């Protein structure tokens, strides 16, 4: 359990600390939203979903 929680922490660190400015140069993405916002909310939702799946069995 501790190893999975640590792996989730490392995944979240990788998702949020990588140089995001290098990935999203376009000002407008799908649905007229900035791609950076879509990425941040998507990554945040993924981390929350994985944390839920990990800790609901505990």
Buried (B, 14 or more C-beta within 10 A) or exposed (E): EEEEEEEBEEBBEEBEEEEBEEEBEEEEBEEEEEBBEBBBEEBEEEBEEBBEEBEEEE
